[in-house]
Amino acid sequence: MKPCLLLSCAMLLLCSLSAQARPASQASPVEAASSEATALAARIARVEQGLSTRVVVKGSPDRRMNLAERMAFHRVPAVSIALINDGRIEWARAYGLADVAGRRPATTSTLFQAASISKALSAMGALHLVEQGKLALDGDANRQLASWKIPQNEFTRRQAVSLRMLLNHGAGTTVHGYNGYAPGQPLPSLLQVLDGVAPANSAPVRVDAIPASAWRYSGGGYSIVQLMMTEASGQAFDRYMKDAVLDPLGMTHSTFAAPLPDSLSARAATAYDGDGRAVAGSSHVYPESAAAGLWTTPSDLARVVLEVQQAEAGQSDKVVSRGMASTMLTRGLGEYGLGFFVENLGDRTSFSHSGGTEGFRAQLYGYTRSGQGVVVMTNSDNGAALIDELLSSIAAEYGWPEFAVIEKTAIGGDAAVNRRLAGEYRLLDRPAHIVAEGERLYFQSELFGSRRMQLFAQSKSAFFMTAQDISIRFDRGGDGAIIGFSLVRGANTYPATRTR
């Protein structure tokens, strides 16, 4: 063998041995990036394959489900996810179809209606004005209103409504939520919405309970906040929110404009009802912008989660200061702070908001101090159940302290009892149905989608669901007849009355 060939072989052997002996910590940048990408892909796959209902019947087999089959089961055409870990967006993925008829795939840039998640951003915008000295958090809100005043009555004379109360849903204001308007329908002005005057399709916003006496969710209260913000800023609401919140956070795919501008409509998901039918005109318009008007993406909303986390830690003040972030995340009445549902978990605080408009369901969730969170958006009335199943999978993968699967014990169904419970009810001013089919009992309400959810008996009057973490206890009158039920979700109880 020639000397040069011997030298080449020796060098090749030396390089090979050197590569084998190199510790993982000294891997090349390319190798490290490839390893991280492989680990992340595996993590995402486990989330996609690990869905479970939040509640399972004790003794039933453990069965994890995949995202594609659950989307088909729930008739959810598209779902988009942005996952936050270690204080950054770790991954974002979109699945399914933004528009079924046109076979347009959902992407991470597809716009969805955020619905009531709008309230969290609106609260941040209002508190930004407070820190500028243009609004006061406490004191009579009417002193900060010019073109319209909260009508005075026996309740407001006992206690004036403040901005803090409105942001906390503790002002005693009416109008739980809004139905929106089909494209082409006349849109009411904000003052028409507040007074329930045509073409507004909602009731007037009024105070019918003593302010600061109890927590009650009120989209109407946020419409009052919207007026306060426009008057204090001297700008249209969508313009102010763009300047004060969206642009500083880099939310370039978001807008409060109503209706959605033509330049963005091609990127918007079509809304679908619980039976998989497209909403007429693709989606509804919500001029009640502060309460429900935001169009956005999960990745844009993830920037809100990150900003709240960083502001609370004193690392950012793009919209609110550290002190104001702490105020936002401090419970007032109920489980609510100012713009967010809040839960103190000891080593961290969770802050969240869900949203539901005609054909859209969404969820924002974040933790302080751990740098974790998620935003999930769907284009279906049935999206809430799918989101719950996704949260269970994400929590299991990322070690979150919440959303663990709960086992509950069920007893056998009783056909005779079920017949007495079956009937028509009224829940949050919407129809609700209890349907008996022999030993099986079902609950259905458009508040939770069109699909019936089975009720599992714990007693002759107490039932739970597995589709969502909801329980129902039926109420009897003096004669023993069923007069209604109480629906419990989380720490909140919602009464329903029997109509037939």
Salt bridges, closest charged atoms under 4 A:
GLU31 OE1 - ARG22 NH2 2.96
ASP62 OD1 - ARG64 NE 3.72
GLU69 OE2 - ARG63 NH1 3.76
GLU90 OE2 - ARG43 NH1 3.97
ASP138 OD1 - ARG164 NE 2.74
ASP195 OD1 - ARG206 NH2 3.10
ASP208 OD1 - ARG216 NH2 2.53
ASP243 OD1 - ARG239 NH2 2.80
ASP247 OD2 - LYS242 NZ 2.92
ASP273 OD2 - ARG277 NE 3.17
ASP275 OD1 - ARG75 NH1 3.45
ASP275 OD2 - ARG277 NH2 3.33
GLU312 OE2 - ARG369 NH1 3.43
GLU335 OE2 - ARG331 NH2 3.54
GLU343 OE1 - ARG331 NH2 2.69
ASP347 OD2 - ARG348 NH2 3.11
ASP381 OD1 - ARG361 NH1 3.28
ASP388 OD1 - ARG54 NH1 3.77
GLU389 OE1 - ARG70 NE 2.77
GLU389 OE2 - HIS74 NE2 2.98
GLU397 OE2 - ARG43 NE 2.89
GLU397 OE1 - ARG46 NE 2.86
GLU424 OE1 - HIS433 ND1 2.45
GLU424 OE2 - ARG500 NH2 3.89
ASP429 OD1 - ARG426 NE 3.69
GLU437 OE2 - ARG452 NH1 2.95
GLU446 OE2 - ARG430 NH1 2.90
ASP469 OD1 - LYS408 NZ 3.79
